[in-house]
């Protein structure tokens, strides 16, 4: 395979991932239906900015630094009362909606993902569409189980949120697999 065909394949694959992600998040209702907004006035934003000066991923009640029986009993009591906030990304300063750099970084992430998929597919002995599709679908499932289903288990992400994310991997990786099978590795 020529270098130009490899480069075209990777760029087209990254575009496929990028476009599918945009369609999935912006045009289809699935992601929007799995995210719930915190109602206005529920959070004291000024108190949050004062008490949480650092950006990061937070959870409540959080794991105590001390694992003494008393501390763990207090933690269990908090968990039994609720609420539990599994993961919350907190950015203290201003952010932009649809920041262009997020799109650039998103495309770079897609590019690196497709390079990985391309490398794995290039190592297949059988480069039929069926073999390529099976391989990329299995990779999508592995990604989903190792990331999203693990988050469902440990951080209690909702099942519909998890299934939607895994579905995205399967669709986008399948589309890239079709590109690889019908163009990149055709007649390989």
Order of alpha helices (4+ residues) and beta strands (2+ residues): alpha-alpha-alpha-beta-alpha-beta-alpha-alpha-alpha-alpha
